[in-house]
Amino acid sequence: SSTPFLPTINLIEPISEIPVNAAAQKSAANEIEIAEKNF
């Protein structure tokens, strides 16, 4: 009964990381846009 927990954890971890990566990419894109406007 312990084997089903490992794939479940492996599936949950990347899903929880996706919003963080998306937010980081959005903030980076916003910083690039601001930098381009300043130039």
C-alpha positions in Angstrom: 0.0 0.0 0.0 3.0 2.3 0.3 3.8 2.2 -3.5 0.9 4.3 -4.6 2.1 7.2 -2.5 5.4 7.7 -4.4 3.8 8.4 -7.8 1.2 10.6 -6.2 3.9 12.7 -4.5 5.9 12.9 -7.8 2.8 14.1 -9.6 1.9 16.7 -7.0 5.3 18.3 -6.7 5.7 19.4 -10.4 2.1 20.7 -10.4 2.8 22.8 -7.4 5.9 24.2 -9.0 4.3 25.2 -12.3 2.5 28.2 -10.9 5.7 29.4 -9.3 7.6 29.2 -12.6 4.8 30.9 -14.5 4.7 33.7 -12.0 8.5 34.1 -12.2 8.3 34.2 -16.0 5.5 36.8 -15.9 7.5 39.0 -13.5 10.6 38.7 -15.7 8.6 39.6 -18.8 7.2 42.6 -17.0 10.7 43.7 -15.9 11.9 43.4 -19.6 8.9 45.5 -20.8 9.6 48.2 -18.2 13.3 48.2 -19.2 12.4 48.5 -22.9 10.1 51.4 -22.1 12.8 53.2 -20.1 15.1 53.0 -23.1 
